[in-house]
């Protein structure tokens, strides 16, 4: 299956400009071209874009993503270095999750404290908004 740049953008959640940028900085191999010379993205291209999006979501710098993409092109011989990059990123993500969990714990403590105050002080509840579950 092949997809136009607009369809690839829609399916990946990335903008057309981002797809072109990723191609320009060599995160994404230039896609095949259709008979009219337009980009034709494959399912494999979309899977790679999904992975790149996950890496960005984890906060991986573009520079590291570019190194990973270059190593990927080298094939299995680069598996050790690619694994090391992912291990380091996983460590970074785990640290961030722990940091966010500590923040969540503080928020939960404060909310529970205000719940106690509101339960005992008439009129202290004020405006109640829909709660977001943790």
Secondary structure, 3 states (H helix, E strand, C coil): CEECHHHHHHHHCCCHHHHHHHHHCCCCCCCEECCCCCEEEEHHHHHHHHHHHHHHHCCCCHHHHHHHHHHHHCHHHHHHHHHHHHHHHHHHHHHHHHHHHHHHHHHHHHHHHHHHHHHHCCCCCCCCCCCCCC
